[in-house]
Amino acid sequence: MTTLLRARRVLTEQGWLDDHQLRIDNETIVAIEPIPSGTMARDAELLCPAYIDIHVHGGDGVDVMDDDPGVLARLAMHKAREGVGGWLPTTVTAPLANIERALRRIAERFYHGGPGSTVLGSYLEGPYFTPQNKGAHPPELFRELNIAELDHLIEVSQNTLRVVALAPEKPTALETIRHLKSRDIRVMLGHSAASYEQTLEAFDAGADGLVHCFNGMTGLHHRNPGMVGAGLSDKRAWLELIADEHHVHPAVMNICCRCAKPRVLLITDAMSAAGMPDGDYSICGHPVTMREGIVRTESGGLAGSTLSLDAAVRNLVDNVGVSAEDAIHMASLHPAKMLGLDNDLGSLVVGKRANMIALNSQLGLQNIWINGQALPL
């Protein structure tokens, strides 16, 4: 069955095309062409690639770590409603048995699918961190890096583990990074007190970037560049950015985008309170409280976000001055490239999967198509 979608503007990797249409056949984009003269109907103001959220802990009142087979199905629909066509359910620091159960559930969803946003694999955030920048992670559950243990987790995940986050100053970190890269797993650095030099050594070993840049790491100082300085200045580094204006000030987001525009990955780092009213919730098994959309631990530290990815795009455009084209790429093409999935996802190109969103002129989400199928919002 062939589907035809007409838009006033279509976003491609090269920029905007005015008055173009997409032909979709068997879940694939088969043509991008001008709308024939005299055709007035339009299906979208802006037709853009669906977003990809590589770092998601929860939302809609549920958590990836919940021992409930229905959680990922609920989250898949929740993510689709914010324009996300693909996502990585992300674990937290927890007893190893709990992490293994979560990885098995994610693998089940990966291989069997279901309605909503597509699970692209799993993201292991913790337990391989250090206490100095622990965030909401319980430091008593941190573990030393162990290649055999990680190989076991890869096996448990049925080879769906896509990203491992770790602190690069830990013993055997460089050896571990090289091993994970040999298994085609991305390595992100965070929740760490590493120096600028240690971070560069990790990039040299193959590490791919920084976990939620600026948060949970050594910051930028003019005589001590820290992890942030390494990430901003090293062109090999992908930088996750939580663009909710709470985790990172808009002026600092501006600096990040000016230094590393082609390397920014918009993420939500969303937890169970995302899309929910203010109140009491939990993360990593510990109580947290949401007030005015900001989630904090009992000690006052930030504990994940309640951000949606479509709001992150709008925040960059409206409050940081990033162009709509660049902000959308940071939430679609860039994460696809980071994951090595850009031959299939991340942009509107003939031959790629038909994952698209329709936006209005204010970048508000109006429709989403996943594998060429429209989903009700």
VOSEGU-731994 format. One line per 8 residues: their letters; for each residue x, y, z of C-alpha. Coordinates in nm, 4 decimals, m for minus. Layout:
N
a> X Y Z ~ ... .
This chain:
377
mttllrar> 0.0000 0.0000 0.0000 ~ 0.1398 0.3386 m0.1027 ~ 0.0921 0.6433 0.1218 ~ 0.1350 1.0007 m0.0006 ~ 0.2097 1.2835 0.2459 ~ 0.2220 1.6455 0.1290 ~ 0.3800 1.9255 0.3329 ~ 0.4434 2.2964 0.2995 .
rvlteqgw> 0.8014 2.2274 0.4090 ~ 0.9973 1.9008 0.4333 ~ 1.3181 1.8789 0.6377 ~ 1.6004 1.6829 0.4763 ~ 1.9641 1.6485 0.5764 ~ 2.0429 1.9302 0.3320 ~ 1.7738 2.1656 0.4641 ~ 1.4120 2.2539 0.3972 .
lddhqlri> 1.2255 2.1749 0.0765 ~ 0.9141 2.3849 0.0085 ~ 0.5934 2.2192 m0.1132 ~ 0.7196 1.8631 m0.1375 ~ 0.5586 1.5251 m0.0866 ~ 0.6776 1.1873 0.0377 ~ 0.5723 0.8563 m0.1132 ~ 0.5850 0.5645 0.1314 .
dnetivai> 0.5642 0.1984 0.0370 ~ 0.6196 m0.1036 0.2622 ~ 0.7300 0.1146 0.5577 ~ 0.9972 0.2832 0.3412 ~ 1.0307 0.6276 0.1842 ~ 1.0367 0.5641 m0.1911 ~ 1.0231 0.9211 m0.3245 ~ 1.0593 1.2847 m0.2138 .
epipsgtm> 0.9306 1.5084 m0.4902 ~ 0.7668 1.8459 m0.5593 ~ 0.3913 1.8595 m0.5151 ~ 0.2279 1.8802 m0.8589 ~ 0.1184 2.2286 m0.9585 ~ m0.2418 2.3035 m0.8698 ~ m0.2578 2.0557 m0.5782 ~ m0.3775 2.2599 m0.2802 .
ardaellc> m0.4209 1.9962 m0.0073 ~ m0.1449 1.9628 0.2546 ~ m0.1093 1.6941 0.5216 ~ 0.1410 1.8897 0.7303 ~ 0.2884 2.2330 0.7760 ~ 0.6317 2.0839 0.8543 ~ 0.7216 1.7212 0.7820 ~ 1.0334 1.6119 0.9735 .
payidihv> 1.2107 1.2946 1.0841 ~ 1.0697 1.1392 1.4002 ~ 1.2778 1.2015 1.7100 ~ 1.5039 0.9436 1.8760 ~ 1.5483 0.9549 2.2548 ~ 1.8542 0.7542 2.3557 ~ 1.8256 0.8148 2.7331 ~ 1.4878 0.7427 2.8979 .
hggdgvdv> 1.4233 0.6072 3.2491 ~ 1.0473 0.6395 3.2581 ~ 0.7360 0.8520 3.2228 ~ 0.3574 0.8414 3.2496 ~ 0.3946 0.7163 3.6072 ~ 0.6072 0.4093 3.5288 ~ 0.9787 0.3245 3.5338 ~ 1.1934 0.1091 3.3049 .
mdddpgvl> 1.3090 m0.0770 3.6167 ~ 0.9525 m0.1684 3.7196 ~ 0.9169 m0.5477 3.7225 ~ 0.6046 m0.5351 3.5076 ~ 0.5829 m0.6655 3.1489 ~ 0.3402 m0.3870 3.0537 ~ 0.5692 m0.0970 3.1399 ~ 0.7585 m0.0794 2.8100 .
arlamhka> 0.4356 m0.0927 2.6091 ~ 0.2993 0.1995 2.8105 ~ 0.6220 0.3952 2.7721 ~ 0.6329 0.3250 2.3980 ~ 0.2991 0.5032 2.3538 ~ 0.4033 0.7819 2.5934 ~ 0.7196 0.8474 2.3895 ~ 0.5284 0.8398 2.0589 .
regvggwl> 0.3038 1.1178 2.1906 ~ 0.6095 1.3455 2.2110 ~ 0.7229 1.2684 1.8569 ~ 0.9705 0.9917 1.9388 ~ 0.9870 0.7136 1.6806 ~ 1.2662 0.5171 1.8518 ~ 1.4129 0.5076 2.2029 ~ 1.6524 0.3324 2.4394 .
pttvtapl> 1.4985 0.2251 2.7722 ~ 1.7664 0.3174 3.0257 ~ 1.8483 0.1325 3.3466 ~ 1.9768 0.2842 3.6713 ~ 2.2169 0.1749 3.9419 ~ 2.0473 m0.1168 4.1167 ~ 2.1257 m0.4708 4.2344 ~ 2.2608 m0.6676 3.9401 .
anieralr> 1.9642 m0.9070 3.9411 ~ 1.7249 m0.6125 3.8934 ~ 1.9313 m0.4800 3.6024 ~ 1.9330 m0.8239 3.4410 ~ 1.5533 m0.8493 3.4638 ~ 1.5180 m0.5060 3.3020 ~ 1.7557 m0.6012 3.0193 ~ 1.5541 m0.9185 2.9541 .
riaerfyh> 1.2279 m0.7215 2.9347 ~ 1.3862 m0.4699 2.6959 ~ 1.5178 m0.7507 2.4751 ~ 1.1713 m0.9062 2.4647 ~ 1.0230 m0.5762 2.3438 ~ 1.3083 m0.5259 2.0955 ~ 1.2542 m0.8610 1.9272 ~ 0.8739 m0.8765 1.9416 .
ggpgstvl> 0.7833 m0.5091 1.9001 ~ 0.4428 m0.3561 1.9548 ~ 0.2534 m0.0301 1.9061 ~ 0.4218 0.3031 1.9746 ~ 0.7809 0.4145 1.9677 ~ 1.0267 0.1404 1.8649 ~ 1.2692 0.0077 2.1273 ~ 1.6121 0.0286 1.9636 .
gsylegpy> 1.7989 m0.1493 2.2439 ~ 1.9012 m0.0735 2.5999 ~ 2.1228 0.1838 2.7729 ~ 2.3067 0.0813 3.0909 ~ 2.3454 0.3871 3.3166 ~ 2.5161 0.2527 3.6264 ~ 2.6425 0.0831 3.8339 ~ 2.9973 0.1609 3.7077 .
ftpqnkga> 3.0280 0.5113 3.8551 ~ 3.2184 0.6913 4.1314 ~ 3.0606 0.8607 4.4353 ~ 3.1862 1.2176 4.3823 ~ 2.9207 1.2957 4.1183 ~ 2.6660 1.0276 4.1990 ~ 2.3519 1.2304 4.1203 ~ 2.0473 1.0265 4.2252 .
hppelfre> 2.2372 0.6960 4.1947 ~ 2.2913 0.5061 4.5245 ~ 2.6716 0.4907 4.5697 ~ 2.6530 0.1835 4.7931 ~ 2.5532 m0.0122 4.4805 ~ 2.8375 0.1103 4.2591 ~ 3.0557 m0.1693 4.1209 ~ 3.4030 m0.2032 3.9773 .
lniaeldh> 3.4335 m0.2639 3.6054 ~ 3.4518 m0.6296 3.5146 ~ 3.4669 m0.7397 3.1518 ~ 3.3265 m1.0862 3.2254 ~ 3.0337 m0.9265 3.4089 ~ 2.9655 m0.6916 3.1185 ~ 2.9831 m0.9790 2.8715 ~ 2.7250 m1.1556 3.0855 .
lievsqnt> 2.4975 m0.8493 3.0729 ~ 2.5368 m0.8366 2.6946 ~ 2.4352 m1.2021 2.6814 ~ 2.1384 m1.1393 2.9122 ~ 2.0317 m0.8543 2.6813 ~ 2.0434 m1.0939 2.3844 ~ 2.2877 m0.8537 2.2190 ~ 2.0450 m0.5603 2.2405 .
lrvvalap> 2.2639 m0.3578 2.4801 ~ 2.3592 m0.0479 2.2792 ~ 2.5183 0.1947 2.5280 ~ 2.7152 0.1542 2.8512 ~ 2.7856 0.4550 3.0728 ~ 3.0852 0.4486 3.3057 ~ 3.3285 0.6654 3.5011 ~ 3.6594 0.6754 3.3099 .
ekptalet> 3.8803 0.7089 3.6186 ~ 3.7808 0.3643 3.7467 ~ 4.0455 0.0885 3.7397 ~ 4.0527 m0.0999 3.4055 ~ 3.8281 0.1640 3.2442 ~ 4.0415 0.1977 2.9316 ~ 4.0643 m0.1787 2.8826 ~ 3.6884 m0.2053 2.9343 .
irhlksrd> 3.6149 0.0712 2.6849 ~ 3.8258 m0.1001 2.4204 ~ 3.6483 m0.4303 2.4868 ~ 3.2998 m0.2782 2.4669 ~ 3.3886 m0.1018 2.1432 ~ 3.5106 m0.4328 1.9991 ~ 3.1574 m0.5576 2.0635 ~ 3.0036 m0.2570 1.8850 .
irvmlghs> 2.8696 m0.1009 2.2047 ~ 2.8787 0.2772 2.2540 ~ 3.0490 0.4027 2.5698 ~ 2.9421 0.7277 2.7369 ~ 3.1272 0.8872 3.0282 ~ 2.9549 1.0319 3.3318 ~ 2.8787 1.0369 3.7045 ~ 3.2490 1.0832 3.7442 .
aasyeqtl> 3.5231 1.2993 3.8936 ~ 3.7583 1.2382 3.6007 ~ 4.0046 1.5043 3.4925 ~ 4.0366 1.6551 3.1471 ~ 4.3339 1.4295 3.0811 ~ 4.1568 1.1127 3.1982 ~ 3.8590 1.1977 2.9782 ~ 4.0789 1.2438 2.6719 .
eafdagad> 4.2448 0.9081 2.7440 ~ 3.8996 0.7505 2.7455 ~ 3.8162 0.9136 2.4105 ~ 4.1473 0.7818 2.2761 ~ 4.0412 0.4330 2.3903 ~ 3.7174 0.4683 2.1954 ~ 3.4635 0.6277 2.4321 ~ 3.1908 0.8047 2.2386 .
glvhcfng> 3.0915 1.1031 2.4512 ~ 2.9451 1.2412 2.7735 ~ 2.6340 1.1387 2.9649 ~ 2.4017 1.4426 3.0122 ~ 2.6861 1.6912 2.9589 ~ 2.7510 1.9355 3.2475 ~ 2.5568 1.7212 3.4957 ~ 2.7296 1.4555 3.7068 .
mtglhhrn> 3.0858 1.5407 3.6026 ~ 3.3788 1.7772 3.6566 ~ 3.2883 2.1159 3.5160 ~ 3.4740 2.3687 3.3040 ~ 3.7269 2.5940 3.4787 ~ 3.9725 2.8156 3.2946 ~ 4.2710 2.6377 3.4528 ~ 4.1074 2.2962 3.4907 .
pgmvgagl> 3.8946 2.2105 3.1849 ~ 3.7511 1.8923 3.3399 ~ 3.5243 1.6483 3.1614 ~ 3.3110 1.9285 3.0220 ~ 3.6147 2.0973 2.8674 ~ 3.7233 1.7690 2.7107 ~ 3.3799 1.7072 2.5653 ~ 3.3335 2.0575 2.4280 .
sdkrawle> 3.6749 2.0689 2.2634 ~ 3.7184 1.7115 2.1359 ~ 3.5428 1.6681 1.8009 ~ 3.5074 1.2935 1.8589 ~ 3.2716 1.3421 2.1532 ~ 2.8934 1.3236 2.1358 ~ 2.7316 1.5393 2.4052 ~ 2.3980 1.4442 2.5584 .
liadehhv> 2.2053 1.7588 2.6553 ~ 1.8989 1.7879 2.8799 ~ 1.7465 2.1064 2.7393 ~ 1.4875 2.1689 3.0123 ~ 1.6544 2.4909 3.1422 ~ 1.6835 2.3358 3.4910 ~ 1.9714 2.0974 3.4340 ~ 2.1581 2.3426 3.2121 .
hpavmnic> 2.1171 2.7228 3.1937 ~ 2.0139 2.8517 2.8483 ~ 2.3384 3.0513 2.8219 ~ 2.5381 2.7330 2.8795 ~ 2.3231 2.5456 2.6268 ~ 2.4120 2.8232 2.3832 ~ 2.7835 2.7713 2.4515 ~ 2.7431 2.3963 2.4054 .
crcakprv> 2.5636 2.4333 2.0731 ~ 2.8148 2.6890 1.9456 ~ 3.1092 2.4646 2.0370 ~ 2.9602 2.1311 1.9356 ~ 2.6552 2.1830 1.7146 ~ 2.7146 1.8701 1.4999 ~ 2.7723 1.6595 1.8146 ~ 2.4790 1.7519 2.0408 .
llitdams> 2.2293 1.4773 2.1291 ~ 1.9057 1.6046 2.2791 ~ 1.7849 1.3621 2.5458 ~ 1.5136 1.3713 2.8082 ~ 1.6675 1.1625 3.0903 ~ 1.2996 1.1427 3.1799 ~ 1.1854 0.9535 3.4883 ~ 0.8460 0.8218 3.5965 .
aagmpdgd> 0.7037 1.1664 3.6834 ~ 0.7276 1.2853 3.3214 ~ 0.3780 1.3670 3.1994 ~ 0.2394 1.3414 3.5538 ~ 0.1215 1.5969 3.8135 ~ 0.3434 1.7297 4.0921 ~ 0.3841 1.4886 4.3807 ~ 0.6008 1.2178 4.5338 .
ysicghpv> 0.7748 0.9598 4.3159 ~ 1.0850 0.7411 4.3323 ~ 1.4022 0.6858 4.1337 ~ 1.6744 0.4274 4.1952 ~ 1.4513 0.3019 4.4757 ~ 1.4712 0.6329 4.6640 ~ 1.1943 0.8886 4.7232 ~ 1.1916 1.2067 4.5151 .
tmregivr> 0.9486 1.4956 4.4896 ~ 0.8296 1.6874 4.1840 ~ 0.7391 2.0543 4.2244 ~ 0.6547 2.2688 3.9213 ~ 0.7901 1.9971 3.6963 ~ 1.1309 1.9752 3.8681 ~ 1.2221 1.6493 4.0431 ~ 1.4589 1.6561 4.3402 .
tesgglag> 1.5948 1.4125 4.5964 ~ 1.5464 1.4652 4.9696 ~ 1.8833 1.6457 4.9775 ~ 1.7747 1.8837 4.6990 ~ 1.9657 1.7366 4.4053 ~ 1.8106 1.6974 4.0630 ~ 1.6804 1.3457 3.9952 ~ 1.6186 1.2975 3.6256 .
stlsldaa> 1.3798 1.5189 3.4346 ~ 1.0182 1.5450 3.3290 ~ 1.1157 1.6800 2.9882 ~ 0.9592 1.5663 2.6605 ~ 1.1810 1.5593 2.3527 ~ 0.9533 1.7850 2.1489 ~ 0.9723 2.0429 2.4304 ~ 1.3528 2.0136 2.4296 .
vrnlvdnv> 1.3555 2.1047 2.0591 ~ 1.1281 2.4042 2.1184 ~ 1.3388 2.5196 2.4149 ~ 1.6532 2.5287 2.2011 ~ 1.4757 2.7244 1.9283 ~ 1.2772 2.9646 2.1453 ~ 1.5193 3.0274 2.4323 ~ 1.8671 2.9507 2.3003 .
gvsaedai> 1.8448 3.0745 1.9407 ~ 1.9256 2.7440 1.7693 ~ 1.7623 2.7105 1.4270 ~ 1.4671 2.4720 1.3993 ~ 1.6607 2.2692 1.1436 ~ 1.9578 2.2208 1.3776 ~ 1.7460 2.1508 1.6866 ~ 1.5439 1.8841 1.5041 .
hmaslhpa> 1.8634 1.7192 1.3766 ~ 1.9945 1.7121 1.7367 ~ 1.6888 1.5038 1.8279 ~ 1.6840 1.2789 1.5194 ~ 1.9819 1.2567 1.2831 ~ 2.2494 1.2995 1.5513 ~ 2.1265 1.0174 1.7792 ~ 2.0844 0.7930 1.4734 .
kmlgldnd> 2.4465 0.8627 1.3777 ~ 2.5699 0.8058 1.7329 ~ 2.3991 0.4660 1.7423 ~ 2.5157 0.3736 1.3915 ~ 2.1550 0.3538 1.2707 ~ 2.1631 0.6466 1.0287 ~ 2.1419 0.4192 0.7228 ~ 1.7845 0.3422 0.8316 .
lgslvvgk> 1.6702 0.6171 1.0692 ~ 1.7170 0.9806 1.1632 ~ 1.6346 1.1700 0.8446 ~ 1.3959 1.1778 0.5521 ~ 1.5844 1.0077 0.2697 ~ 1.4669 0.7736 m0.0052 ~ 1.5302 0.4181 0.1150 ~ 1.5088 0.4958 0.4874 .
ranmialn> 1.2365 0.3843 0.7226 ~ 0.9251 0.6046 0.7142 ~ 0.9441 0.7455 1.0683 ~ 0.8096 1.1002 1.0474 ~ 0.6390 1.3711 1.2452 ~ 0.4139 1.6571 1.1383 ~ 0.4777 1.9828 1.3246 ~ 0.2984 2.3158 1.3170 .
sqlglqni> 0.4846 2.6429 1.2648 ~ 0.5573 2.6625 1.6418 ~ 0.7093 2.3116 1.6313 ~ 0.4135 2.1622 1.8135 ~ 0.3519 1.7955 1.7380 ~ 0.0448 1.7215 1.5265 ~ 0.0985 1.3688 1.3912 ~ 0.3507 1.0860 1.3972 .
wingqalp> 0.4093 0.7973 1.1575 ~ 0.6193 0.4988 1.2682 ~ 0.7154 0.2475 0.9996 ~ 0.4801 0.4365 0.7695 ~ 0.1783 0.3912 0.9983 ~ 0.0002 0.6879 1.1572 ~ m0.0428 0.6657 1.5353 ~ m0.3236 0.8363 1.7246 .
l> m0.1902 1.1031 1.9596 .
